[in-house]
Amino acid sequence: MESDPQKFRPRAAIAMARCFPPFMSTILDERLEALFQTVVKRNPGETEFHQAVREVFESLGPVLVKHPEFGTHKIIERICEPERQIIFRVPWQDDSGQVRINRGFRVQFNSALGPFKGGLRFHPSVYLGIVKFLGFEQIFKNALTGLPIGGAKGGADFNPKGCSDGEIMRFCQSFMTALHRNLGEYTDVPAGDTGVGTREIGYLFGQYKRLTDRYESGVITGKGLDWGGAKVRKEATGYGTVFFLQEMLAARKDSVEGKVCIVSGAGNVAIYAIEKLQQLGGKVVACSDSNGFIHDKKGLDLALIKQLKEVERRRIADYARHHKRARYTAGGSIWSVPCEVALPCATQNELNGKDASRLLRNGCLAVAEGANMPVTPEGVRVFLDAGIAYGPGKAANAGGVVTSALEMQQNASRDSWGFEFTETRLAEIMRGIHASCYQTAEEFGAPGNYVHGANIAGFIRVARAMLALGLV
Ligand code: NDP
């Protein structure tokens, strides 16, 4: 007989031990706390991974009560342990002939629902803990899409900034030379992430093709439109985040139209979130990069941002040179800009508790995460306590992986869909993700809490598949 999740209470709630980092201040039930401590012990120093695991554990108490079989079969313990982790040397030569060495990673976390799927990040901050946090999130995000894809993530501590085109190509070729044996359309299908766009995907795919002598389009997504890519992939994460936002607002009988919005970052996700917000009648007044932010009260000139960032690869500070009315603030916090809608689309932990309180004071009523884990646990708590519409990344930014899976479908059937058709599919799937999070939150006694909704709905789908596949 199933127990009533609403009656669930921690058996012996225990306060967080002092040895854990400050973000871990909430209470878990005894069993989950013990599991969490084991994760911390087995993965020392990987703070972002611990943070991502804890955030999911905070939703799982009622699930274990309702589904004791997940406990019996040690689903949580198994889900926290990647199926395979690959760490490799990436040697390459720069333009001056100097040999450089970077470290590459691929964490193949869970393939219960389909081949491993998740992006590659090239950024100097990349280490195993970042890749594992991203890979762990990816399991549940991919499950939420309802599509047949498992979870993985990869990357390298390589800084593409300032590199020539030739250097980028040599790095990508060396990276793929080391990794190609572990990839395949039925095995593991990488995509882009921070620092990895169509150019890098092209060099990676070209090297895979050369090494295997196979034109295996489905081995990587985010390809160019002329060589197997899908329309809307470039726009997908940003558009999808706004579709999710639209659904959250609609559930509150509200809409994007006329809302003052701010979007952090000025990369792939941010640019296309701005585009969709503007198409839906939102007024986007600020965006940023890692040096500072611009505030343009009249509304951002998106064509100029695309020119600066996508074509010329310049800094966002240059925007203010073209538009004297805009104010550039070096090093400041974009979250100080008054708005009704805030979309963090830059990087992890970019919005903390103080930022969240400031946003609320300034009238913010909706936040959807375009980036992965951009709001710290304190920030999340501020938003949830205030009862504003808050969409966590694993649901709100799933549009990228959704469209990647649609790219795989097109590759498998040697087909190419039109823009409108693909965008409609993306919008439908994002609506489905919202509905699943919304309904699951209600079912588990936390109406309106998309964090619990997303974690629980994603977890249950993976857990059921793992049970069905036996002990593998
Ligand atoms: P990009 O590399 O294209 O862009 C990242 C942007 O964020 C850049 O403008 C960068 O500025 C800025 N940025 C980085 N750190 C900071 C900071 N501390 N403060 C302000 N701005 C900062 O990456 P994406 O747009 O692809 O990815 C952004 C986020 O979205 C990541 O968390 C990624 O994991 C997530 N995501 C991406 C998906 C995709 O399809 N691309 C899919 C799902 C999630 P600068 O140039 O100065 O570094």
Residues whose N, C-alpha, C, O or C-beta is under 5 A from the ligand:
A	BS01	NDP	G192 D193 T194 G195 T237 G265 A266 G267 N268 V269 A270 S288 D289 S290 N291 C345 A346 T347 Q348 G370 A371 N372 N397 G400
